[in-house]
Amino acid sequence: MSRTITPLGVTMSVRDMQPFKYWWEQITDIDKLLIKNYVHHKAHDIARKYFLEHKEYTHLIFLAEDVLNTSDMVKLAIKDVEEYDFPVLCGYSNFDWRHDWVNITLKDLSKFYVHNAEQYGFINPYDIFKGKYNFPFQQVFFQGLSLAVIRRDVIERIPFRAYKERHSPYNVKRFGINKPFGVMFDLAFCIDCHKSNIPIICDLRLFVIHGGVTVDLIDVRNKEKYVEFYGKYPNNKEPKRVF
């Protein structure tokens, strides 16, 4: 049975990247929240709190800043959820430019501690192209939150938490913070969904472009931190500063 949803798109941004920023600006059919220059754990807290406080939204859509999401892709993801009521619906992307990997896997990652990318068992895109997996909808264990539509009851049940903390010289170089902070929120989210018997469905038509390894483009030291709200068309002329 088809239904109409009211989603909020959320982007957590610590870079300034073209053409990704251009295509983000073309997504005008939904309300969007831009969380700018906050470290991951704080940005995730802001996103979840804002969404839970605004009961008018039925779903949260992750729009990663380093993934080229187009308006048509977002529309297809919304259509999927309206038709099938998936609790979590996602797209997928290339992992980087060096491997034949996409950022989804069927492997149960809750059974061991993940140290490196090789442990994920990422799917080879050529296997998707050859029809090895269910098309268009394939249930997956992990997806990297490149483009993901998450139902309100899932957000209420599953916190945005870090899988682990990381401390490295890059924390100072990129963020000006000389202490560990949380990383791998996508993996923690997927493990929590698995433990709560919440299926994650990937639409294999939603193959989006990831910028690859762009950590060296991060530098938010001494930059203003802010949150802006962008209303959907035609109320998207000027963003509203939330704080």
Phi and psi restraints in degrees (value plus and minus 20) as a CYANA .aco file:
   2 SER   PHI     -95.8   -55.8
   2 SER   PSI     126.0   166.0
   3 ARG   PHI    -160.7  -120.7
   3 ARG   PSI     145.7   185.7
   4 THR   PHI    -127.6   -87.6
   4 THR   PSI     108.9   148.9
   5 ILE   PHI    -128.9   -88.9
   5 ILE   PSI     140.7   180.7
   6 THR   PHI    -143.2  -103.2
   6 THR   PSI      72.5   112.5
   7 PRO   PHI    -111.7   -71.7
   7 PRO   PSI     137.0   177.0
   8 LEU   PHI    -137.6   -97.6
   8 LEU   PSI     100.5   140.5
   9 GLY   PHI    -102.6   -62.6
   9 GLY   PSI     116.8   156.8
  10 VAL   PHI    -146.9  -106.9
  10 VAL   PSI     109.7   149.7
  11 THR   PHI    -146.1  -106.1
  11 THR   PSI     106.0   146.0
  12 MET   PHI    -124.4   -84.4
  12 MET   PSI      94.4   134.4
  13 SER   PHI    -141.1  -101.1
  13 SER   PSI     106.6   146.6
  14 VAL   PHI    -147.6  -107.6
  14 VAL   PSI      -4.6    35.4
  15 ARG   PHI    -155.2  -115.2
  15 ARG   PSI     150.8   190.8
  16 ASP   PHI    -148.9  -108.9
  16 ASP   PSI      82.6   122.6
  17 MET   PHI    -146.8  -106.8
  17 MET   PSI     108.2   148.2
  18 GLN   PHI    -128.1   -88.1
  18 GLN   PSI     124.3   164.3
  19 PRO   PHI    -108.7   -68.7
  19 PRO   PSI     -11.2    28.8
  20 PHE   PHI     -81.8   -41.8
  20 PHE   PSI     -62.1   -22.1
  21 LYS   PHI     -82.6   -42.6
  21 LYS   PSI     -60.1   -20.1
  22 TYR   PHI     -78.4   -38.4
  22 TYR   PSI     -69.9   -29.9
  23 TRP   PHI     -89.5   -49.5
  23 TRP   PSI     -50.6   -10.6
  24 TRP   PHI     -81.1   -41.1
  24 TRP   PSI     -60.1   -20.1
  25 GLU   PHI     -87.1   -47.1
  25 GLU   PSI     -42.2    -2.2
  26 GLN   PHI    -100.4   -60.4
  26 GLN   PSI     -31.0     9.0
  27 ILE   PHI    -101.9   -61.9
  27 ILE   PSI      78.1   118.1
  28 THR   PHI    -141.2  -101.2
  28 THR   PSI     -15.6    24.4
  29 ASP   PHI    -110.5   -70.5
  29 ASP   PSI     -22.1    17.9
  30 ILE   PHI    -155.2  -115.2
  30 ILE   PSI     138.3   178.3
  31 ASP   PHI     -90.4   -50.4
  31 ASP   PSI     125.8   165.8
  32 LYS   PHI    -154.6  -114.6
  32 LYS   PSI     128.2   168.2
  33 LEU   PHI    -139.9   -99.9
  33 LEU   PSI     104.9   144.9
  34 LEU   PHI    -127.4   -87.4
  34 LEU   PSI      98.1   138.1
  35 ILE   PHI    -127.8   -87.8
  35 ILE   PSI      89.8   129.8
  36 LYS   PHI    -131.9   -91.9
  36 LYS   PSI     106.8   146.8
  37 ASN   PHI      52.2    92.2
  37 ASN   PSI       0.6    40.6
  38 TYR   PHI    -116.7   -76.7
  38 TYR   PSI     125.1   165.1
  39 VAL   PHI     -83.7   -43.7
  39 VAL   PSI     140.3   180.3
  40 HIS   PHI     -75.3   -35.3
  40 HIS   PSI     -68.3   -28.3
  41 HIS   PHI     -84.4   -44.4
  41 HIS   PSI     -57.8   -17.8
  42 LYS   PHI     -90.7   -50.7
  42 LYS   PSI     -60.7   -20.7
  43 ALA   PHI     -82.6   -42.6
  43 ALA   PSI     -62.0   -22.0
  44 HIS   PHI     -84.8   -44.8
  44 HIS   PSI     -58.8   -18.8
  45 ASP   PHI     -82.3   -42.3
  45 ASP   PSI     -63.5   -23.5
  46 ILE   PHI     -82.9   -42.9
  46 ILE   PSI     -65.6   -25.6
  47 ALA   PHI     -80.3   -40.3
  47 ALA   PSI     -68.7   -28.7
  48 ARG   PHI     -86.4   -46.4
  48 ARG   PSI     -63.4   -23.4
  49 LYS   PHI     -82.6   -42.6
  49 LYS   PSI     -66.0   -26.0
  50 TYR   PHI     -81.3   -41.3
  50 TYR   PSI     -65.9   -25.9
  51 PHE   PHI     -82.5   -42.5
  51 PHE   PSI     -66.8   -26.8
  52 LEU   PHI     -85.1   -45.1
  52 LEU   PSI     -51.0   -11.0
  53 GLU   PHI     -96.2   -56.2
  53 GLU   PSI     -42.0    -2.0
  54 HIS   PHI    -125.3   -85.3
  54 HIS   PSI      69.9   109.9
  55 LYS   PHI     -88.5   -48.5
  55 LYS   PSI     -31.1     8.9
  56 GLU   PHI     -89.5   -49.5
  56 GLU   PSI     -37.5     2.5
  57 TYR   PHI    -113.8   -73.8
  57 TYR   PSI     111.8   151.8
  58 THR   PHI    -111.8   -71.8
  58 THR   PSI     -44.9    -4.9
  59 HIS   PHI    -163.9  -123.9
  59 HIS   PSI     129.9   169.9
  60 LEU   PHI    -127.3   -87.3
  60 LEU   PSI     113.2   153.2
  61 ILE   PHI    -132.8   -92.8
  61 ILE   PSI      96.9   136.9
  62 PHE   PHI     -95.8   -55.8
  62 PHE   PSI     104.4   144.4
  63 LEU   PHI    -141.4  -101.4
  63 LEU   PSI      71.4   111.4
  64 ALA   PHI     -82.6   -42.6
  64 ALA   PSI     120.5   160.5
  65 GLU   PHI     -90.5   -50.5
  65 GLU   PSI     -43.9    -3.9
  66 ASP   PHI    -123.0   -83.0
  66 ASP   PSI       2.8    42.8
  67 VAL   PHI    -145.4  -105.4
  67 VAL   PSI     115.0   155.0
  68 LEU   PHI    -105.7   -65.7
  68 LEU   PSI      68.3   108.3
  69 ASN   PHI    -112.9   -72.9
  69 ASN   PSI     106.8   146.8
  70 THR   PHI    -120.2   -80.2
  70 THR   PSI     144.8   184.8
  71 SER   PHI     -80.2   -40.2
  71 SER   PSI     -60.5   -20.5
  72 ASP   PHI     -83.3   -43.3
  72 ASP   PSI     -57.6   -17.6
  73 MET   PHI     -86.7   -46.7
  73 MET   PSI     -62.0   -22.0
  74 VAL   PHI     -83.3   -43.3
  74 VAL   PSI     -61.0   -21.0
  75 LYS   PHI     -81.7   -41.7
  75 LYS   PSI     -61.5   -21.5
  76 LEU   PHI     -85.7   -45.7
  76 LEU   PSI     -61.6   -21.6
  77 ALA   PHI     -81.0   -41.0
  77 ALA   PSI     -62.0   -22.0
  78 ILE   PHI     -85.1   -45.1
  78 ILE   PSI     -62.2   -22.2
  79 LYS   PHI     -79.5   -39.5
  79 LYS   PSI     -62.5   -22.5
  80 ASP   PHI     -75.6   -35.6
  80 ASP   PSI     -67.2   -27.2
  81 VAL   PHI     -90.2   -50.2
  81 VAL   PSI     -58.2   -18.2
  82 GLU   PHI     -84.8   -44.8
  82 GLU   PSI     -54.6   -14.6
  83 GLU   PHI    -103.9   -63.9
  83 GLU   PSI     -55.3   -15.3
  84 TYR   PHI    -139.1   -99.1
  84 TYR   PSI     -26.5    13.5
  85 ASP   PHI      35.7    75.7
  85 ASP   PSI      19.4    59.4
  86 PHE   PHI     -82.2   -42.2
  86 PHE   PSI     114.5   154.5
  87 PRO   PHI     -87.3   -47.3
  87 PRO   PSI     -56.7   -16.7
  88 VAL   PHI    -156.4  -116.4
  88 VAL   PSI     100.4   140.4
  89 LEU   PHI    -142.4  -102.4
  89 LEU   PSI     113.6   153.6
  90 CYS   PHI    -157.3  -117.3
  90 CYS   PSI     143.0   183.0
  91 GLY   PHI    -121.3   -81.3
  91 GLY   PSI    -183.1  -143.1
  92 TYR   PHI    -175.1  -135.1
  92 TYR   PSI     144.3   184.3
  93 SER   PHI    -165.0  -125.0
  93 SER   PSI     148.9   188.9
  94 ASN   PHI     -81.1   -41.1
  94 ASN   PSI     125.3   165.3
  95 PHE   PHI     -92.5   -52.5
  95 PHE   PSI     -71.7   -31.7
  96 ASP   PHI    -173.0  -133.0
  96 ASP   PSI    -179.3  -139.3
  97 TRP   PHI    -124.3   -84.3
  97 TRP   PSI     -14.3    25.7
  98 ARG   PHI    -128.7   -88.7
  98 ARG   PSI     -35.2     4.8
  99 HIS   PHI    -147.3  -107.3
  99 HIS   PSI     133.0   173.0
 100 ASP   PHI    -106.7   -66.7
 100 ASP   PSI      43.6    83.6
 101 TRP   PHI    -146.1  -106.1
 101 TRP   PSI     125.8   165.8
 102 VAL   PHI    -136.2   -96.2
 102 VAL   PSI     139.4   179.4
 103 ASN   PHI    -107.5   -67.5
 103 ASN   PSI      26.2    66.2
 104 ILE   PHI    -153.0  -113.0
 104 ILE   PSI     132.9   172.9
 105 THR   PHI    -171.2  -131.2
 105 THR   PSI     132.5   172.5
 106 LEU   PHI    -115.0   -75.0
 106 LEU   PSI     -26.9    13.1
 107 LYS   PHI     -90.3   -50.3
 107 LYS   PSI     116.2   156.2
 108 ASP   PHI     -95.9   -55.9
 108 ASP   PSI      85.5   125.5
 109 LEU   PHI    -110.4   -70.4
 109 LEU   PSI     -15.1    24.9
 110 SER   PHI    -106.0   -66.0
 110 SER   PSI     -29.1    10.9
 111 LYS   PHI    -108.6   -68.6
 111 LYS   PSI     -26.1    13.9
 112 PHE   PHI    -175.6  -135.6
 112 PHE   PSI     147.5   187.5
 113 TYR   PHI    -107.3   -67.3
 113 TYR   PSI     108.9   148.9
 114 VAL   PHI    -111.4   -71.4
 114 VAL   PSI      99.5   139.5
 115 HIS   PHI    -124.4   -84.4
 115 HIS   PSI     -52.3   -12.3
 116 ASN   PHI    -166.8  -126.8
 116 ASN   PSI     146.9   186.9
 117 ALA   PHI     -84.4   -44.4
 117 ALA   PSI     -50.9   -10.9
 118 GLU   PHI     -82.8   -42.8
 118 GLU   PSI     -41.7    -1.7
 119 GLN   PHI     -96.8   -56.8
 119 GLN   PSI     -38.3     1.7
 120 TYR   PHI     -88.3   -48.3
 120 TYR   PSI     -49.2    -9.2
 121 GLY   PHI      48.4    88.4
 121 GLY   PSI      23.2    63.2
 122 PHE   PHI     -78.6   -38.6
 122 PHE   PSI     126.6   166.6
 123 ILE   PHI     -93.1   -53.1
 123 ILE   PSI     122.1   162.1
 124 ASN   PHI    -102.2   -62.2
 124 ASN   PSI     106.3   146.3
 125 PRO   PHI     -80.1   -40.1
 125 PRO   PSI     -49.9    -9.9
 126 TYR   PHI     -85.4   -45.4
 126 TYR   PSI     -48.6    -8.6
 127 ASP   PHI     -88.8   -48.8
 127 ASP   PSI     -53.5   -13.5
 128 ILE   PHI     -87.6   -47.6
 128 ILE   PSI     -65.5   -25.5
 129 PHE   PHI     -81.5   -41.5
 129 PHE   PSI     -52.9   -12.9
 130 LYS   PHI    -101.5   -61.5
 130 LYS   PSI     -25.6    14.4
 131 GLY   PHI      67.4   107.4
 131 GLY   PSI       3.4    43.4
 132 LYS   PHI     -88.7   -48.7
 132 LYS   PSI     -49.1    -9.1
 133 TYR   PHI    -128.2   -88.2
 133 TYR   PSI     142.0   182.0
 134 ASN   PHI     -82.1   -42.1
 134 ASN   PSI     111.4   151.4
 135 PHE   PHI    -142.9  -102.9
 135 PHE   PSI     111.3   151.3
 136 PRO   PHI    -111.7   -71.7
 136 PRO   PSI     -31.6     8.4
 137 PHE   PHI    -126.7   -86.7
 137 PHE   PSI      98.0   138.0
 138 GLN   PHI    -143.2  -103.2
 138 GLN   PSI     103.6   143.6
 139 GLN   PHI     -92.7   -52.7
 139 GLN   PSI     116.2   156.2
 140 VAL   PHI    -147.9  -107.9
 140 VAL   PSI     141.4   181.4
 141 PHE   PHI    -105.2   -65.2
 141 PHE   PSI     -65.5   -25.5
 142 PHE   PHI    -144.2  -104.2
 142 PHE   PSI     121.9   161.9
 143 GLN   PHI    -164.0  -124.0
 143 GLN   PSI     126.7   166.7
 144 GLY   PHI    -107.7   -67.7
 144 GLY   PSI      -0.5    39.5
 145 LEU   PHI      37.1    77.1
 145 LEU   PSI      15.0    55.0
 146 SER   PHI     -89.2   -49.2
 146 SER   PSI     -71.9   -31.9
 147 LEU   PHI    -163.0  -123.0
 147 LEU   PSI      90.0   130.0
 148 ALA   PHI    -161.7  -121.7
 148 ALA   PSI     114.1   154.1
 149 VAL   PHI    -129.6   -89.6
 149 VAL   PSI      99.8   139.8
 150 ILE   PHI    -142.1  -102.1
 150 ILE   PSI     107.5   147.5
 151 ARG   PHI     -90.7   -50.7
 151 ARG   PSI     132.0   172.0
 152 ARG   PHI     -76.5   -36.5
 152 ARG   PSI     -63.9   -23.9
 153 ASP   PHI     -84.4   -44.4
 153 ASP   PSI     -47.5    -7.5
 154 VAL   PHI     -91.1   -51.1
 154 VAL   PSI     -63.6   -23.6
 155 ILE   PHI     -80.9   -40.9
 155 ILE   PSI     -57.2   -17.2
 156 GLU   PHI     -87.1   -47.1
 156 GLU   PSI     -54.1   -14.1
 157 ARG   PHI    -107.8   -67.8
 157 ARG   PSI     -55.4   -15.4
 158 ILE   PHI    -128.1   -88.1
 158 ILE   PSI      96.8   136.8
 159 PRO   PHI     -95.3   -55.3
 159 PRO   PSI     138.8   178.8
 160 PHE   PHI    -109.4   -69.4
 160 PHE   PSI      84.1   124.1
 161 ARG   PHI    -147.3  -107.3
 161 ARG   PSI     138.5   178.5
 162 ALA   PHI    -100.9   -60.9
 162 ALA   PSI     124.7   164.7
 163 TYR   PHI     -93.7   -53.7
 163 TYR   PSI     -57.4   -17.4
 164 LYS   PHI    -179.4  -139.4
 164 LYS   PSI     152.0   192.0
 165 GLU   PHI    -125.6   -85.6
 165 GLU   PSI     128.0   168.0
 166 ARG   PHI    -149.8  -109.8
 166 ARG   PSI     116.4   156.4
 167 HIS   PHI    -147.6  -107.6
 167 HIS   PSI     100.6   140.6
 168 SER   PHI    -172.2  -132.2
 168 SER   PSI     145.5   185.5
 169 PRO   PHI     -77.5   -37.5
 169 PRO   PSI     -43.9    -3.9
 170 TYR   PHI     -84.6   -44.6
 170 TYR   PSI     -47.5    -7.5
 171 ASN   PHI     -79.7   -39.7
 171 ASN   PSI     -59.4   -19.4
 172 VAL   PHI     -94.8   -54.8
 172 VAL   PSI     -64.5   -24.5
 173 LYS   PHI     -82.6   -42.6
 173 LYS   PSI     -59.3   -19.3
 174 ARG   PHI    -113.1   -73.1
 174 ARG   PSI     -58.5   -18.5
 175 PHE   PHI    -138.1   -98.1
 175 PHE   PSI     -30.4     9.6
 176 GLY   PHI      50.7    90.7
 176 GLY   PSI       6.2    46.2
 177 ILE   PHI    -139.8   -99.8
 177 ILE   PSI     100.2   140.2
 178 ASN   PHI    -120.4   -80.4
 178 ASN   PSI      37.0    77.0
 179 LYS   PHI    -179.9  -139.9
 179 LYS   PSI     141.4   181.4
 180 PRO   PHI     -86.7   -46.7
 180 PRO   PSI     130.2   170.2
 181 PHE   PHI    -165.9  -125.9
 181 PHE   PSI     145.2   185.2
 182 GLY   PHI     -90.7   -50.7
 182 GLY   PSI     126.0   166.0
 183 VAL   PHI    -160.4  -120.4
 183 VAL   PSI     150.9   190.9
 184 MET   PHI      41.3    81.3
 184 MET   PSI      28.4    68.4
 185 PHE   PHI     -86.2   -46.2
 185 PHE   PSI     -52.2   -12.2
 186 ASP   PHI     -84.0   -44.0
 186 ASP   PSI     -62.0   -22.0
 187 LEU   PHI     -86.0   -46.0
 187 LEU   PSI     -64.1   -24.1
 188 ALA   PHI     -80.7   -40.7
 188 ALA   PSI     -61.2   -21.2
 189 PHE   PHI     -81.2   -41.2
 189 PHE   PSI     -64.9   -24.9
 190 CYS   PHI     -88.3   -48.3
 190 CYS   PSI     -58.2   -18.2
 191 ILE   PHI     -84.2   -44.2
 191 ILE   PSI     -62.0   -22.0
 192 ASP   PHI     -85.4   -45.4
 192 ASP   PSI     -58.4   -18.4
 193 CYS   PHI     -82.5   -42.5
 193 CYS   PSI     -63.8   -23.8
 194 HIS   PHI     -79.2   -39.2
 194 HIS   PSI     -65.7   -25.7
 195 LYS   PHI     -88.0   -48.0
 195 LYS   PSI     -43.5    -3.5
 196 SER   PHI    -118.2   -78.2
 196 SER   PSI     -10.5    29.5
 197 ASN   PHI      38.0    78.0
 197 ASN   PSI      18.9    58.9
 198 ILE   PHI    -122.1   -82.1
 198 ILE   PSI      92.9   132.9
 199 PRO   PHI     -92.9   -52.9
 199 PRO   PSI     126.9   166.9
 200 ILE   PHI    -134.0   -94.0
 200 ILE   PSI      99.4   139.4
 201 ILE   PHI    -130.1   -90.1
 201 ILE   PSI     108.5   148.5
 202 CYS   PHI    -124.2   -84.2
 202 CYS   PSI     108.2   148.2
 203 ASP   PHI    -107.6   -67.6
 203 ASP   PSI      89.3   129.3
 204 LEU   PHI     -90.7   -50.7
 204 LEU   PSI     -24.0    16.0
 205 ARG   PHI     -99.1   -59.1
 205 ARG   PSI     -40.0     0.0
 206 LEU   PHI    -113.8   -73.8
 206 LEU   PSI      47.8    87.8
 207 PHE   PHI    -114.0   -74.0
 207 PHE   PSI      85.6   125.6
 208 VAL   PHI    -127.9   -87.9
 208 VAL   PSI     137.7   177.7
 209 ILE   PHI    -110.3   -70.3
 209 ILE   PSI     106.7   146.7
 210 HIS   PHI    -121.2   -81.2
 210 HIS   PSI     121.5   161.5
 211 GLY   PHI     -90.0   -50.0
 211 GLY   PSI     -30.9     9.1
 212 GLY   PHI      69.4   109.4
 212 GLY   PSI    -171.2  -131.2
 213 VAL   PHI    -103.0   -63.0
 213 VAL   PSI      80.3   120.3
 214 THR   PHI    -140.2  -100.2
 214 THR   PSI       4.0    44.0
 215 VAL   PHI     -82.0   -42.0
 215 VAL   PSI     -48.9    -8.9
 216 ASP   PHI     -92.3   -52.3
 216 ASP   PSI     -27.4    12.6
 217 LEU   PHI    -108.2   -68.2
 217 LEU   PSI     -23.9    16.1
 218 ILE   PHI    -106.9   -66.9
 218 ILE   PSI     106.6   146.6
 219 ASP   PHI    -181.8  -141.8
 219 ASP   PSI      76.1   116.1
 220 VAL   PHI    -127.6   -87.6
 220 VAL   PSI      -7.9    32.1
 221 ARG   PHI     -81.2   -41.2
 221 ARG   PSI     108.6   148.6
 222 ASN   PHI      45.4    85.4
 222 ASN   PSI      -4.8    35.2
 223 LYS   PHI    -117.6   -77.6
 223 LYS   PSI     128.9   168.9
 224 GLU   PHI     -85.0   -45.0
 224 GLU   PSI     116.2   156.2
 225 LYS   PHI    -119.8   -79.8
 225 LYS   PSI     112.5   152.5
 226 TYR   PHI    -177.2  -137.2
 226 TYR   PSI     145.3   185.3
 227 VAL   PHI    -148.8  -108.8
 227 VAL   PSI     107.5   147.5
 228 GLU   PHI    -143.1  -103.1
 228 GLU   PSI     124.2   164.2
 229 PHE   PHI    -126.9   -86.9
 229 PHE   PSI     110.6   150.6
 230 TYR   PHI    -136.6   -96.6
 230 TYR   PSI      94.1   134.1
 231 GLY   PHI     -94.0   -54.0
 231 GLY   PSI     134.0   174.0
 232 LYS   PHI     -91.9   -51.9
 232 LYS   PSI     142.4   182.4
 233 TYR   PHI     -79.0   -39.0
 233 TYR   PSI     117.2   157.2
 234 PRO   PHI    -114.2   -74.2
 234 PRO   PSI      -6.3    33.7
 235 ASN   PHI    -116.2   -76.2
 235 ASN   PSI      13.9    53.9
 236 ASN   PHI    -135.5   -95.5
 236 ASN   PSI       6.5    46.5
 237 LYS   PHI     -87.2   -47.2
 237 LYS   PSI     -68.2   -28.2
 238 GLU   PHI    -151.0  -111.0
 238 GLU   PSI     117.9   157.9
 239 PRO   PHI     -91.3   -51.3
 239 PRO   PSI     134.0   174.0
 240 LYS   PHI    -127.3   -87.3
 240 LYS   PSI     104.5   144.5
 241 ARG   PHI     -93.6   -53.6
 241 ARG   PSI      97.8   137.8
 242 VAL   PHI    -100.9   -60.9
 242 VAL   PSI     -68.9   -28.9
